[in-house]
Amino acid sequence: MASWSTDDLVGPDGEDWRVPVSELESRIQELSIRLSDAKTPGVLIQNPVDLYYYAGGRQNGALFVPASNSQASIEQGGNGATFFVRRSISRAKFEAGGSDSPILVEKFPSLGIFAETLTGIGLEGAPGLQFGEIPADFCQKFQSVLSKLGNTSDCTKIIHEQREAKSDWEIEMMREGAKIQQQMFDAVKQSISIGATELDIVAAAEAVSRQSGFGGNVQMRRFPLQCDRAVIVSGRAGGIPSFFDSAIGGTGPHPLAGMGSGFNKLQPNQPILVDLVHVHRGYVVDATRMFSIGKLPEPWESRLSDMVEVSNKVVASLGRGENCSRAWELGSELVENMGHSEHLMGMKPDQSQFLGHSVGLQLDESPVVAKGFDRPLPINGLMAIEPKLVYVDGSIGIEDTWLRTDEGLERLTLEDNNQWLNHC
């Protein structure tokens, strides 16, 4: 049988869905400069999400990126970024751009000679590792292997901060994801009926997402969080807390998947909260809208109107360039004045302490609209802003993903859809 072919690695209708080489080049160049500014000679990237970001794929291996103008850098005659791959080398080369790749791809050497291999290509001193992204035993193993080069530093923050501001290409991926997400909401509206389970409605949204290329995982940064891309909760299920650090818990189908949608059946005149994530070529968009079968009794609609006002307050603050912590203060103070503070983002003792989270390749990126984030959302940063209220008999709120531009915040998700409550 003939060997497999890279011709098979295509998107829909034969499209090339690889990360553009120009993206990889600019990302590696910026990381090299950041490493130099931090006086770190280089970094070993091993987290799969960051391997995709810098090397175009998540093959099993470690990407070495040298600091700018170090002996290992291209400027000084070195090889520059080198991806040491266990498997699959041929696929790693293709995903990194093939013959146009800015990255040298090589077989991963024996760990016994790995330190010597790195010094052989010009590394001076111990490279940084991703302490905040890889398992402790994995990190300790590489610290031991590299100990002859010195003490390794943590480069997690350097990488996280670089990824906060998105490129034009990344923003376009998220715009495309938002178009698909609108189709998911349309499918939800068509599927809602009395007696259908929450999972029945999730299946309708999932079908759209999968058919459009969703890969099956929503990447999370914080351990031990895991997230379903469709969280649909109705009536009392919307008031059930879970392990997930967010306003909405839900029953989930069973205790190991104890978050989100379950077998609860939809009933008339109850709030149905629909929180949908779509991931397009790795990039997350997040939005929430409310649905009901028949009219919602008061005070549900007035609560929803209040959350729209809170969202507008947070959006305006971030758009002015104020710190994320200031946006949290303004939003939470408004909620308190409205009389909802006991129900904001959950009920005591299970309230989450944020009103928005950055998104990109992961659902829970930085910065966050919360205490302690005393810096603004950067230009070209994307934030999912999601004020929600939770009660014993249900939950209600809105959410959209916003892009910060020079003019303020631009809504990416459900761009022309201000129908916060949909009657079915």
N, C-alpha and C positions, 0 to 999 in steps of 0.2 A: 504494500500500500504506500502511495506517495506521502511525503512529509506534509504536515499541515502548512498552510499558506497565510501570510499576513493579509492577503486579499480578502480573507474571511472576517477580518476585524474592522467591520464597518457599522455605521449607524443606519437609520432608515433610508431606503432607496439608494444604498451604496454611498451615503455621505461619509466623509472623513470626520469622525468625532474626536480625533486626538486634540490635545491642547496645542495651540499654535506654537511653533518654535520661537517666534518673537516673544511670546509670553514667558516661556521658560528662560530665555536669555535675559530678559529684563528682571525677572524675579531673582535669578541667581546673582546677577550683577548687584542688585540692591542688597541682597543678603550679605554678599562679600563686603560691601561698604559698611553695613551695620556691624559686622564682626570686627572689622578694622577699628571702627569707632569704640567698640567695647574692649579693644585690646585682647581679642580672642583669636588665636591663629587659624582656627577652622572649626567646623562642626560636623558631626555625624548625624544625619537625619535618618531615623528608623521608623517613625510613626507613619502608618500607611497613608493617612490623609495628607501629610506634608510631603511624602514621596510623590503623591499625585500632583501636588502643587508645584514642586520644583523639578520633578523628573518625568512628569506626564503619565505615570502609571504606578500601581502599587505592588510591583513585583517584590519578592522576598529578598531583602538585602539592606545595604546601608549606603546612603549617598554622602560622600565627603565633599564639602564646599569650603575652599580655603578663603581666608580673609583677603581683601583687596591689597595688592602690592606685596603680598607675602611671597616667599620663595616658591610655594606651590601654585601660585596664581599664574594665569596666562600672561599677565603683564610682565612678569619676571621670568618668563620662559618655561613655566611649569605646565602641567596638564590641565589645570583648572579643575572644575567639578568632575568627580569620578564616582560612578555608581557601581559599587561592588555587589554583584548579584549572585544569589544562590540558585534561584530559578524564578522565572524563565529568562535566560540571558537574551535569547533572540527576540522574545516579546518585549523585553525592557528596551532593547535598541530601537525597535519599531515605534514604541509608544513615546520614546524620547525624541522622535523626529527622524529616525533612520539616518540616511547619509547626511542630512542637514542638522543633526543633533548638536546642541552646544555642550553635550555631556559625553564624556568618555565612559563606555560601559565595559566592565571587565568581570571575570569570574571572581567570586569571593574567595580570598586565599584562606589557608588554614589560620585559625585564631592564634596559633602559636607564633606565627610570623606577621600577624596583622600590624602590630606597631611598627615593625621594620618596613613593611610595605608602605605605610604612610610616610615614614621619614624618607624612604626612597624616592617618593614623588615630591619631596620638598617641605613636608610639614615640620614646623619648628615648635615643639612643645605639645602639650596634650590638647586634643580637640574638645570642644564642648559637646555635651549630650543633651537629650531632651528628658530631664528628670521628671517633668510634669506630664509626660505623654507615654512613657514606656514602663512596663512592669518593673518593680524593684529588683527582682532577681536578675532580670535581663540587664538592667542598668549596672548592677553590681558586677556582673560578669565582664562587661566591657570596661568598667573602671579598673578591674583587676588586670585585664589584658593590656590596657593602655597605661598602667601605673608607671612603667619605665620611662614614659614621656612626661610624667608629672601628674598633677592633680587636675582632674576634669572639672569644668565649670558647667553650670546649667544655662542652656541657651533657649529654654522654653519661651521666656518672655520676649526675647528678640524676634522669634518667629511669629508668635501670636500678634505682636504689634505690627509687624510688616503686613500681615494678612488683613488688618483692620480696614485699610483703604483699598477698594477694589479697582481693578483696571476697567477700561471701556469694554473689553471682551467679557470680563466676568459679569459686569452689569448687564450686558446683552444676554448672557446665559440666563440671568435671573428674570429679565423681561420675558424671555421665551417661556420660562417656567411659569410665570404668572398667567400667561395666555392659557396654558394647559390647566392650571389650577382653576381658572374660571369655568372651563369645561367640566371639571370635577364638581364644582358647586351646582352647575346646571344638571348634572346627572343625579346629584343628591335630591334636588328639588323634584325631579320627575319620579323618584323612587319612594319618597316619603308617603306612607299610608298607615291608617290605623291597623295595629296588630303586627306590623313589620318590626323586626328586632333592630336594635342599633347596629348589629353586625351585618344585617341585610343591607342597610344603607351604606355602611362602610364599603361593602363589596362593590357597589355601584361606582363609588369614587375611586376605589383601587383599580378597577378595570380600566378606567380612563388613564390613570397614572401609569400603570404597567404598559399599556399599549403605546404610550408615548415615550417609553424608554427608561422608566424608573428602575433602578438597579436592585431594589430590595432592602436597602438600609438607610436609615436616617442617622448620620454620624453625630455623636455627642462627645463633648469634651470632658464633662465632669463624670467621674466614677461615683456611684454605679448606675448612672442614669441610662435608660433605654427609652426610645420613643417610637410610638406608632405614627405613621404619617396621617392617619385619619382618626381623630378622636371625636366621636359623636355620642353625646350623652343627653338623655331626655328625662324630664321630671326629676324624681328623687335621686336618680343615679347621678345627676349633676352635683349633688351635695355630698357625695362620698369621697373622702380623701384617699390618697394613694402614696406610694413611695416617691412619686415624681415631684420635683420641686417646681410646681406651677399651681395656678389657681384650680385647675380642673383635674380631678382624679378619675372618677368613674369606677365601675365594677371590674372591668376587664372580663375576659371569658373564663379565667381560672387563676388561682393564686400566683403562679409563676409569671403570668401575664396580667398582673393585678392592677392594670391602669387602662383607662380608655373605655372603649365600647364593649358591651356584653350582650346578654340575652334578654335584657329589658325590652319590653314591647312598647311601641309608641302609642300614646293615648291622646285624645283631643284636648285642646285648651291647656297644654303644658309647654313650657319652654324646651326647645330642642336646640342645644348648642352644637354647632358644627365647626370644628377646628381642623383645617386641612393643611397639610404640608405636601408640597411636591418638590422633588429633587431632579433638576435638569442638568445632566452631564456633571453631576456632583454638587450643584449649587442649589441651596435651600431657599424657598419662599414660603411664608407662613401667613395664614389669614383665618379669621373667624367671622361667621355670620350666624344670626339667629333664625330659627324656623318655628312654625307652629301649625298644628292641624286645627283650623278654626281660630277664633280670637283669643288672645292671651288676656286673662283677667288682670286688672290693676292690683298691685302697683308695678307689674313686670315691665310694661312699656315705658313708664316714667323712669324706672331704674336704667333701662337701656338708653334712654335719652341722656341721662346723667353720665353714663360711661362714654357716650360720644363726646360730650363736653369735656370730660377728663382727657380723652385722647387728644382732642384739639389743643388743650392746654399744654400737654407734653410735647406735641408736635411743634407748637409755636416756640417753646423754650429751646428745644434742640435746634430748631431752624435758626434761632438767633445766635447760635454758637455757645449757649450756656452749658455749664458742666452737666453731665448726666445725673450727678447727685442733686443738683439744683432742680432739674426736671422732676426728679422723684419727690422732692420737697413740695414743689408747686402742685403736682398731681395728687399726692396723698393729703395735703392740706385741703384741697378742694373737695376730696372725698369725705374728709372729716366734717367739713362745713355742710355737706349734703346729708350727713347723718348715716353714712354707709361704712365707716371705718372698721366696724366689727365684722364686716363681710368682704372687705377688699382682698382679692386674690386668695380667698379661702376663709374658713372660719377658725377661730381659736380652738385648739392650739396649733392648727395646721395651716396658718397663713404664710404665703410666700411674700418676700419683701422686695419686690421689684415691679416695675410697670412696663418694661421693655427689655429685649435682649437682642444683641447683634446677631446677624446671620451671615453665612457664607458657605463654606464647605461643611461647616458644622452648625447645628441648630442653636448652640449656646455659646456663641463667641463673645468677645469683649469689644467695647465696653458694654455696661448694663445700666439701665435706668434704676439706680439703687444707691443707697448710702455707700460712701467710700469710693465711688467712681468720680473723683474730682477732676475730670477732664471732659472735653466735649466729644460728641460723635464726630470723627474726622470727616472732612470733605471726601465724598465717594464711599463713606461708610454706610452700611445698611442695617436698619433697626426694625425689628418687629415690635410694635407698640400694642399692648394688649390689656387694657384695664377691664377687669371682670369682677363680678360680685357673685358670691356663693351663699346659698341658703339651704336649709334642710330639704326644702321642696324643689330645689333646682338651682341652676346657675344661668347667668346672663352677662353678655359683654360683647365687645368687638375686638378685632385685630386686623392690622394691615402691616405690610412690609414697606418701609419708607427709605428713600435714598436721599442723603444730604448732598446738596449742590451748593454753588456759590450764592444762589438766591434763597435757599431755605430747604425744606424737605419736600420731596416729590413722592407721591404714592405710586408704588409699582404694582401692587396687587389689587385686583378687582377695580381697576383704574376708574371706570365710569359707573361703578355700582355703589350707590349710597342707600340702597335698600337694606337697612340694617336688620329689619325683621321681614321675613318672607312667609306669607300665609299660604298653606297648601290645602 
